[in-house]
Amino acid sequence: MKPSEAHAGAASLLAGFLSHLAHERRLSPHTVAAYGRDVRLLIEKAGSVPLDGLSVHHIRRFLGQLSASGLSGKSAARILSAWRTFFRWLARDHGFGCNPCDGLRAPKAEKKLPAALSPDRAGRLMQVEGDTPLALRDQALLELLYSSGLRLSELTGLAVQDVDFQSGEVRVTGKGAKTRVVPVGRFALEALRRWLAVRAQWAASDVAALFVSRRGRPMSPRTVQLRVEYWAKRLGLGQHVHPHMLRHSFASHLLQSSGDLRAVQEMLGHANISTTQVYTHLDWQHLAKVYDATHPRARKNTKP
């Protein structure tokens, strides 16, 4: 088939596909236009090869070319998704026998980690003063976020009984309902003791949550975000701070001090730690030793 004939046939199919998106699926004009751009790119890459002649090898080569040209992993994933949707429509409405995009994955997008606070700024954020329940609660949650690198959802999901003051640990339920035990530094333990001494002034009798609002109900993730933002401004940090930044600060500061990536991954509860555990075993005593020796707010004060 001549290139002009292939393009004419593909253009007609594309027009039908975009009409389907706009009128049957009722997608927004912006989304329909984005699909159009992505599928036109496919047609351009295909050249003289008709759409029903494209194979998985063609699609893989097209993605490789896009990646080599500097296209981000995120954009490549979007384009592949558009192509896959287009071929599914072709199979449904035009009898195409297979979808050459099935089973393919776009190059992984580069993960951009949020900026970490410097150790000095992280320490400044912990300087919440006051003996009101509000101040004591906020200091405890800030200390715990930074001391143990918890996700926001993990923090708000904690119950009082999840904190073990004797062992200096907290039991956390992370993604996929997986639990892990994370060490808690002495500054955070002291702050938690002060908060628990006044928690009953707010907490309803049937609420087990470690952190509660003034109304006595479990704190929402949004409320925690607002309190972190509030204290960052109040204490003059001069930058936007959110709970995940404290998690990243925890990991960065611990890694900079110890150089033990596996230990940090274990404490963070990252799913991909299992890949690393294939090669070597990491026991809990080593984790605790790394934590106690390196985390800025876990070190014991040796001065008299």
C-alpha positions in Angstrom: 0.0 0.0 0.0 1.2 3.4 -0.9 2.0 5.9 2.0 -0.8 8.2 0.7 -3.4 5.4 0.7 -2.3 4.2 4.2 -2.6 7.8 5.6 -6.0 8.3 3.9 -7.4 5.2 5.5 -5.8 5.9 8.9 -7.1 9.5 8.8 -10.7 8.2 8.2 -10.4 5.8 11.1 -9.0 8.5 13.3 -12.0 10.8 12.5 -14.4 8.0 13.5 -12.4 7.3 16.7 -12.5 11.0 17.7 -16.2 11.1 17.0 -16.7 8.1 19.3 -14.7 9.8 22.1 -16.7 13.0 21.7 -20.2 11.7 21.3 -20.3 8.2 22.8 -17.9 8.6 25.6 -18.6 12.3 26.0 -15.0 13.3 26.7 -14.0 16.9 26.9 -12.8 18.7 23.8 -9.4 19.0 25.5 -9.1 15.3 26.0 -10.3 14.4 22.5 -7.7 16.8 21.1 -5.0 15.1 23.1 -6.1 11.7 21.8 -6.0 13.1 18.3 -2.4 14.3 18.7 -1.2 11.0 20.1 -2.9 8.9 17.4 -1.7 11.2 14.6 1.8 10.5 16.0 1.2 6.8 15.6 0.0 7.2 12.0 3.1 9.3 11.3 5.4 6.6 12.8 3.6 3.8 10.9 4.3 5.5 7.5 3.3 3.1 4.7 2.4 0.3 7.1 -1.4 0.0 7.4 -2.8 0.1 10.9 -4.0 -3.5 10.7 -0.4 -4.5 9.8 1.2 -3.0 12.9 2.6 -5.5 15.4 4.0 -5.3 18.9 7.4 -5.0 17.4 6.4 -1.9 15.5 4.9 -0.3 18.7 8.0 -1.2 20.7 10.2 0.4 18.2 8.1 3.6 18.0 8.3 3.9 21.8 12.0 3.4 21.7 12.3 6.2 19.2 10.2 8.5 21.3 12.3 7.7 24.4 15.5 8.3 22.5 14.2 11.7 21.3 13.9 12.8 25.0 10.3 12.1 25.6 9.6 11.6 29.3 8.3 8.4 30.7 5.1 10.0 31.8 4.4 11.3 28.3 5.3 7.9 26.7 2.8 6.2 29.1 0.1 8.6 28.0 0.8 8.1 24.3 0.8 4.3 24.7 -2.5 4.4 26.6 -4.0 6.5 23.8 -2.8 4.0 21.2 -4.1 1.1 23.1 -7.5 2.7 23.4 -7.5 3.4 19.7 -6.8 -0.2 18.8 -9.5 -1.4 21.2 -12.0 0.7 19.3 -10.7 -0.6 16.0 -11.2 -4.1 17.2 -14.7 -3.4 18.4 -16.0 -1.3 15.4 -13.7 -2.3 12.5 -12.9 -6.0 13.2 -9.2 -5.6 13.9 -7.9 -8.9 15.0 -5.3 -7.9 17.7 -4.1 -5.0 19.7 -0.4 -4.6 19.2 -0.2 -2.4 22.4 -1.4 -5.1 24.7 1.3 -6.4 27.1 3.6 -3.4 26.5 4.7 -1.0 29.2 6.0 2.5 28.6 9.4 3.4 30.0 9.2 4.1 33.7 8.7 7.8 34.5 11.5 9.4 36.5 10.3 9.7 40.1 10.7 13.2 41.4 11.1 13.3 45.1 9.9 16.3 47.1 12.6 18.6 48.4 13.9 17.7 51.9 14.3 20.2 54.7 17.8 20.7 56.0 18.5 19.1 59.4 18.6 22.6 60.9 15.2 23.5 59.4 13.7 20.2 60.4 14.9 20.8 63.9 13.4 24.3 63.9 10.0 22.9 62.8 10.0 20.7 65.9 10.2 23.8 68.2 6.5 24.0 68.9 6.0 25.8 72.2 3.1 25.7 74.6 1.3 23.4 76.9 -2.2 23.5 75.4 -3.6 20.3 74.0 -3.3 21.8 70.5 0.3 22.6 70.9 1.2 19.3 72.5 -0.7 17.4 69.8 0.9 19.2 67.0 4.4 18.8 68.4 3.9 15.1 68.8 2.6 14.6 65.3 5.5 16.7 63.8 8.1 14.8 65.8 6.6 11.4 64.8 6.4 12.3 61.1 10.1 13.3 61.1 11.3 10.7 63.6 9.8 7.7 61.9 9.2 8.7 58.3 5.5 7.9 58.3 3.2 8.4 55.4 0.3 10.8 56.1 -2.2 8.0 55.9 -0.1 5.9 58.3 0.0 8.7 60.8 -3.8 9.4 60.8 -4.4 5.6 61.0 -2.4 5.1 64.2 -4.2 4.0 67.4 -2.9 4.7 70.9 -1.9 1.1 71.4 0.3 1.1 68.3 3.0 3.0 70.2 5.2 0.9 72.4 7.1 3.2 74.7 9.0 0.4 76.3 10.7 -0.7 73.1 10.6 2.7 71.5 8.7 1.5 68.4 5.4 2.2 66.6 3.4 -0.4 64.6 2.3 1.1 61.3 -0.2 -0.1 58.7 1.1 0.9 55.3 0.0 0.4 51.7 -1.7 -2.8 51.0 -2.6 -3.2 54.7 0.9 -4.3 55.3 2.2 -3.7 58.8 5.8 -2.9 59.9 7.5 -1.8 63.1 9.4 1.4 63.0 11.7 2.9 65.7 10.7 6.1 67.3 13.3 8.6 68.6 13.4 9.8 72.1 12.3 13.4 71.2 9.2 11.9 69.6 8.5 9.6 72.5 8.7 12.5 74.9 6.3 14.5 72.8 3.9 11.6 72.6 3.9 11.1 76.3 3.1 14.8 76.8 0.3 14.6 74.3 -1.2 11.4 75.7 -1.3 13.1 79.1 -3.9 15.6 77.8 -5.5 13.6 75.0 -8.5 12.6 77.2 -9.5 16.3 77.3 -10.5 16.0 73.6 -10.9 12.3 72.7 -14.3 10.7 72.8 -14.4 7.5 74.8 -15.0 5.4 71.7 -12.1 6.8 69.7 -8.9 4.8 69.5 -7.0 7.2 67.2 -3.7 8.4 68.5 -4.3 11.9 67.1 -7.7 13.5 67.5 -9.2 16.9 66.6 -10.7 19.4 69.1 -14.1 17.7 68.5 -12.6 14.4 69.7 -12.7 12.6 66.4 -9.7 11.2 64.5 -7.7 13.8 62.7 -8.2 13.9 58.9 -5.2 14.0 56.6 -6.2 17.5 55.4 -6.1 18.8 59.0 -2.6 17.4 59.5 -1.5 19.1 56.3 -2.9 22.4 57.5 -1.2 22.1 60.9 2.2 21.3 59.3 1.8 24.3 57.0 0.8 26.5 59.9 3.8 25.7 62.0 6.2 26.0 59.1 5.0 29.6 58.6 4.8 30.3 62.3 8.3 29.1 63.0 9.7 31.1 60.0 10.9 28.2 57.7 10.3 30.4 54.7 9.1 27.5 52.5 6.0 25.4 51.9 6.2 22.3 54.0 3.9 19.3 53.9 3.9 15.9 55.7 5.5 14.0 52.9 8.4 16.5 53.0 9.1 15.3 56.5 9.0 11.7 55.3 11.5 12.5 52.6 13.7 14.5 55.1 13.7 11.5 57.4 15.0 9.3 54.6 17.5 11.8 53.2 19.0 12.6 56.6 19.3 9.0 57.6 20.7 8.0 54.3 23.3 10.8 54.3 24.5 9.8 57.7 24.4 6.0 57.3 24.7 5.3 53.6 22.5 2.2 54.3 19.9 2.4 51.5 18.4 -0.9 52.4 17.8 0.1 56.0 16.1 3.3 55.0 13.9 1.4 52.5 12.9 -1.0 55.2 11.9 1.7 57.6 9.9 3.5 54.9 8.0 0.4 54.0 8.7 0.6 50.3 7.2 -2.3 48.4 10.4 -2.7 46.3 12.4 -3.6 49.4 11.5 -7.2 48.6 13.7 -7.0 45.5 16.7 -6.1 47.6 16.0 -8.7 50.2 16.6 -11.4 47.6 20.3 -10.7 47.9 20.8 -10.3 51.5 19.0 -10.5 54.9 18.6 -7.5 57.1 17.7 -8.1 60.7 15.8 -5.8 63.0 18.8 -5.3 65.3 20.8 -3.8 62.5 17.9 -1.5 61.6 17.6 -0.2 65.1 21.4 0.2 65.4 21.4 2.3 62.2 18.5 4.4 63.4 19.8 5.1 66.9 23.3 6.0 65.6 22.3 8.3 62.7 18.9 9.9 62.9 19.3 13.5 64.2 16.5 13.2 66.7 17.2 9.7 67.9 20.7 10.3 69.1 21.1 10.2 72.9 22.4 13.3 74.5 25.9 12.5 75.8 26.4 15.9 77.4 26.0 16.1 81.2 
